[in-house]
Amino acid sequence: LVTHIPNKGEQIVRYYGYYSNKSRGMRTKTDIDIKTPVPVDSDITKKELRRIWARLIQKVYYTATLR
């Protein structure tokens, strides 16, 4: 269990691909991160959104229990 404890100053988590420092730096230079899409406001009320969400969750768990 002690082998999982890092030495002082040792980095345990490594980031590759999209989350690497190089990729993040390249994205900030090209302003891609700034242009990420954001959710659009809709006419649906919070109550309706909760109902829709509950129905989707029900579908997921219902199909999972049938397997």
Backbone as JSON Lines, residues from 0, in Angstrom:
{"i":0,"aa":"L","n":[0.83,-1.2,0.0],"ca":[0.0,0.0,0.0],"c":[0.87,1.26,0.0]}
{"i":1,"aa":"V","n":[2.02,1.19,0.61],"ca":[2.9,2.34,0.7],"c":[3.46,2.71,-0.68]}
{"i":2,"aa":"T","n":[3.52,1.78,-1.6],"ca":[4.07,2.07,-2.92],"c":[3.19,3.05,-3.7]}
{"i":3,"aa":"H","n":[1.95,3.21,-3.29],"ca":[1.05,4.14,-3.96],"c":[1.25,5.59,-3.5]}
{"i":4,"aa":"I","n":[2.01,5.8,-2.46],"ca":[2.28,7.14,-1.95],"c":[3.49,7.69,-2.71]}
{"i":5,"aa":"P","n":[3.34,8.84,-3.39],"ca":[4.47,9.37,-4.16],"c":[5.55,9.96,-3.26]}
{"i":6,"aa":"N","n":[6.77,9.93,-3.75],"ca":[7.86,10.6,-3.04],"c":[7.64,12.1,-3.11]}
{"i":7,"aa":"K","n":[8.34,12.84,-2.27],"ca":[8.18,14.28,-2.23],"c":[8.55,14.89,-3.58]}
{"i":8,"aa":"G","n":[7.64,15.66,-4.16],"ca":[7.88,16.32,-5.43],"c":[7.65,15.44,-6.65]}
{"i":9,"aa":"E","n":[7.23,14.2,-6.45],"ca":[7.0,13.29,-7.57],"c":[5.59,13.48,-8.13]}
{"i":10,"aa":"Q","n":[5.49,13.49,-9.44],"ca":[4.2,13.67,-10.09],"c":[3.62,12.3,-10.42]}
{"i":11,"aa":"I","n":[2.38,12.06,-10.02],"ca":[1.74,10.77,-10.25],"c":[0.86,10.82,-11.5]}
{"i":12,"aa":"V","n":[0.09,11.87,-11.66],"ca":[-0.86,11.97,-12.77],"c":[-0.15,12.49,-14.01]}
{"i":13,"aa":"R","n":[-0.35,11.8,-15.11],"ca":[0.22,12.21,-16.39],"c":[-0.92,12.54,-17.33]}
{"i":14,"aa":"Y","n":[-0.8,13.61,-18.09],"ca":[-1.83,14.02,-19.02],"c":[-1.34,13.82,-20.45]}
{"i":15,"aa":"Y","n":[-2.13,13.12,-21.25],"ca":[-1.79,12.85,-22.64],"c":[-2.91,13.34,-23.53]}
{"i":16,"aa":"G","n":[-2.6,13.56,-24.79],"ca":[-3.63,13.92,-25.76],"c":[-4.22,15.29,-25.52]}
{"i":17,"aa":"Y","n":[-5.55,15.35,-25.46],"ca":[-6.28,16.61,-25.36],"c":[-5.91,17.4,-24.1]}
{"i":18,"aa":"Y","n":[-5.64,16.71,-23.0],"ca":[-5.38,17.38,-21.73],"c":[-3.91,17.68,-21.48]}
{"i":19,"aa":"S","n":[-3.02,17.32,-22.39],"ca":[-1.59,17.56,-22.17],"c":[-1.3,19.06,-22.23]}
{"i":20,"aa":"N","n":[-0.2,19.45,-21.61],"ca":[0.19,20.86,-21.6],"c":[0.4,21.39,-23.0]}
{"i":21,"aa":"K","n":[1.02,20.58,-23.86],"ca":[1.28,21.02,-25.23],"c":[-0.03,21.28,-25.97]}
{"i":22,"aa":"S","n":[-0.99,20.38,-25.86],"ca":[-2.27,20.55,-26.56],"c":[-3.02,21.77,-26.03]}
{"i":23,"aa":"R","n":[-3.01,21.94,-24.71],"ca":[-3.69,23.11,-24.13],"c":[-3.05,24.4,-24.6]}
{"i":24,"aa":"G","n":[-1.71,24.41,-24.65],"ca":[-1.01,25.61,-25.11],"c":[-1.3,25.93,-26.56]}
{"i":25,"aa":"M","n":[-1.34,24.89,-27.4],"ca":[-1.64,25.11,-28.82],"c":[-3.07,25.62,-29.01]}
{"i":26,"aa":"R","n":[-4.01,25.11,-28.21],"ca":[-5.4,25.56,-28.32],"c":[-5.54,27.01,-27.88]}
{"i":27,"aa":"T","n":[-4.83,27.41,-26.84],"ca":[-4.95,28.81,-26.4],"c":[-4.33,29.76,-27.41]}
{"i":28,"aa":"K","n":[-3.28,29.33,-28.11],"ca":[-2.68,30.18,-29.14],"c":[-3.62,30.38,-30.32]}
{"i":29,"aa":"T","n":[-4.39,29.35,-30.66],"ca":[-5.29,29.44,-31.81],"c":[-6.7,29.86,-31.41]}
{"i":30,"aa":"D","n":[-6.94,30.13,-30.14],"ca":[-8.23,30.58,-29.61],"c":[-9.35,29.57,-29.86]}
{"i":31,"aa":"I","n":[-9.04,28.3,-29.94],"ca":[-10.08,27.28,-30.12],"c":[-10.9,27.14,-28.85]}
{"i":32,"aa":"D","n":[-10.25,27.22,-27.68],"ca":[-10.98,27.08,-26.42],"c":[-12.02,28.18,-26.25]}
{"i":33,"aa":"I","n":[-11.74,29.35,-26.78],"ca":[-12.68,30.47,-26.64],"c":[-13.93,30.23,-27.48]}
{"i":34,"aa":"K","n":[-13.78,29.52,-28.6],"ca":[-14.89,29.32,-29.52],"c":[-15.71,28.07,-29.24]}
{"i":35,"aa":"T","n":[-15.58,27.47,-28.06],"ca":[-16.36,26.28,-27.76],"c":[-17.82,26.64,-27.63]}
{"i":36,"aa":"P","n":[-18.71,25.78,-28.13],"ca":[-20.14,26.08,-28.1],"c":[-20.7,26.05,-26.68]}
{"i":37,"aa":"V","n":[-21.7,26.86,-26.45],"ca":[-22.38,26.9,-25.16],"c":[-23.85,26.54,-25.38]}
{"i":38,"aa":"P","n":[-24.49,25.99,-24.36],"ca":[-25.9,25.64,-24.5],"c":[-26.76,26.87,-24.78]}
{"i":39,"aa":"V","n":[-27.75,26.69,-25.61],"ca":[-28.64,27.77,-25.99],"c":[-29.84,27.77,-25.04]}
{"i":40,"aa":"D","n":[-30.28,28.96,-24.65],"ca":[-31.46,29.05,-23.81],"c":[-32.67,28.54,-24.59]}
{"i":41,"aa":"S","n":[-33.57,27.86,-23.9],"ca":[-34.75,27.33,-24.57],"c":[-36.02,27.78,-23.86]}
{"i":42,"aa":"D","n":[-37.15,27.45,-24.46],"ca":[-38.44,27.84,-23.9],"c":[-38.93,26.85,-22.85]}
{"i":43,"aa":"I","n":[-38.22,25.76,-22.65],"ca":[-38.66,24.72,-21.72],"c":[-38.43,25.19,-20.28]}
{"i":44,"aa":"T","n":[-39.43,24.96,-19.45],"ca":[-39.31,25.35,-18.04],"c":[-38.45,24.34,-17.3]}
{"i":45,"aa":"K","n":[-38.03,24.71,-16.11],"ca":[-37.2,23.82,-15.3],"c":[-37.96,22.54,-14.95]}
{"i":46,"aa":"K","n":[-39.24,22.69,-14.7],"ca":[-40.07,21.53,-14.35],"c":[-40.12,20.53,-15.51]}
{"i":47,"aa":"E","n":[-40.31,21.05,-16.72],"ca":[-40.34,20.18,-17.9],"c":[-38.98,19.52,-18.12]}
{"i":48,"aa":"L","n":[-37.9,20.26,-17.91],"ca":[-36.57,19.69,-18.05],"c":[-36.35,18.55,-17.07]}
{"i":49,"aa":"R","n":[-36.82,18.72,-15.83],"ca":[-36.69,17.66,-14.83],"c":[-37.46,16.41,-15.25]}
{"i":50,"aa":"R","n":[-38.65,16.61,-15.8],"ca":[-39.45,15.46,-16.26],"c":[-38.76,14.72,-17.4]}
{"i":51,"aa":"I","n":[-38.23,15.49,-18.35],"ca":[-37.53,14.88,-19.48],"c":[-36.31,14.1,-18.98]}
{"i":52,"aa":"W","n":[-35.57,14.71,-18.09],"ca":[-34.38,14.08,-17.54],"c":[-34.74,12.79,-16.79]}
{"i":53,"aa":"A","n":[-35.8,12.85,-16.0],"ca":[-36.23,11.67,-15.25],"c":[-36.64,10.55,-16.2]}
{"i":54,"aa":"R","n":[-37.31,10.9,-17.29],"ca":[-37.73,9.89,-18.27],"c":[-36.51,9.26,-18.93]}
{"i":55,"aa":"L","n":[-35.51,10.05,-19.25],"ca":[-34.29,9.51,-19.86],"c":[-33.55,8.57,-18.9]}
{"i":56,"aa":"I","n":[-33.47,8.97,-17.65],"ca":[-32.82,8.11,-16.64],"c":[-33.59,6.8,-16.5]}
{"i":57,"aa":"Q","n":[-34.93,6.89,-16.49],"ca":[-35.75,5.7,-16.41],"c":[-35.48,4.76,-17.58]}
{"i":58,"aa":"K","n":[-35.37,5.32,-18.77],"ca":[-35.09,4.51,-19.96],"c":[-33.77,3.78,-19.82]}
{"i":59,"aa":"V","n":[-32.75,4.48,-19.34],"ca":[-31.43,3.88,-19.21],"c":[-31.47,2.73,-18.22]}
{"i":60,"aa":"Y","n":[-32.06,2.95,-17.05],"ca":[-32.07,1.91,-16.04],"c":[-33.04,0.79,-16.38]}
{"i":61,"aa":"Y","n":[-34.11,1.1,-17.09],"ca":[-35.06,0.07,-17.47],"c":[-34.43,-0.89,-18.48]}
{"i":62,"aa":"T","n":[-33.71,-0.34,-19.47],"ca":[-33.06,-1.21,-20.46],"c":[-31.89,-1.96,-19.85]}
{"i":63,"aa":"A","n":[-31.25,-1.37,-18.83],"ca":[-30.13,-2.05,-18.19],"c":[-30.62,-3.24,-17.36]}
{"i":64,"aa":"T","n":[-31.8,-3.15,-16.78],"ca":[-32.31,-4.24,-15.96],"c":[-32.86,-5.37,-16.81]}
{"i":65,"aa":"L","n":[-33.2,-5.1,-18.07],"ca":[-33.72,-6.14,-18.96],"c":[-32.63,-7.03,-19.51]}
{"i":66,"aa":"R","n":[-31.4,-6.6,-19.46],"ca":[-30.3,-7.39,-20.03],"c":[-29.96,-8.56,-19.23]}
